[in-house]
Amino acid sequence: MAGLLGKLTPQEQQELSELLRDRLVSLGRHVPSPRRARANGSVDQPCTASYGA
């Protein structure tokens, strides 16, 4: 599966990420905030804090 994900375009990766995030939220799972793209094209990095399982 990882090999297939690597062949997706950035837009396809983003769309898949949003679909998975929405599905997890609808199931009541906590998901980290999405990364936000900046005007210069860079992306904020996700929070690196670890959560207890």
Legacy VTK file of the C-alpha trace (Angstrom):
# vtk DataFile Version 3.0
C-alpha trace
ASCII
DATASET POLYDATA
POINTS 53 float
0.000 0.000 0.000
2.872 2.371 0.807
4.235 1.895 -2.698
0.907 2.873 -4.217
0.604 5.938 -1.993
4.001 7.125 -3.187
2.764 7.134 -6.777
-0.117 9.517 -6.083
0.153 13.158 -7.049
0.304 15.676 -4.184
-3.308 16.632 -4.940
-4.407 12.983 -4.807
-2.509 12.510 -1.536
-4.258 15.568 -0.068
-7.696 14.371 -1.187
-7.092 10.914 0.279
-5.850 12.452 3.521
-8.994 14.570 3.810
-11.248 11.572 3.114
-9.511 9.481 5.778
-9.559 12.348 8.291
-13.285 12.935 7.755
-14.010 9.214 8.126
-12.003 8.900 11.349
-13.699 11.983 12.820
-17.136 10.588 11.911
-16.200 7.407 13.807
-15.349 9.469 16.874
-11.573 9.125 16.627
-9.242 11.959 17.583
-7.079 13.108 14.683
-4.365 15.773 14.691
-5.115 19.109 13.085
-4.434 19.197 9.352
-1.261 20.832 8.110
-1.840 24.293 6.723
-0.200 25.470 3.520
1.404 28.885 3.703
1.394 31.513 0.972
4.966 30.600 -0.007
4.019 26.940 -0.484
5.672 25.590 2.672
3.597 23.517 5.053
3.303 23.747 8.828
4.634 20.621 10.483
2.262 18.530 12.613
2.490 18.566 16.362
5.122 16.117 17.590
3.593 15.616 21.034
2.876 11.983 21.779
-0.470 10.922 23.162
-1.062 8.042 25.522
-2.784 5.065 23.982
LINES 1 54
53 0 1 2 3 4 5 6 7 8 9 10 11 12 13 14 15 16 17 18 19 20 21 22 23 24 25 26 27 28 29 30 31 32 33 34 35 36 37 38 39 40 41 42 43 44 45 46 47 48 49 50 51 52
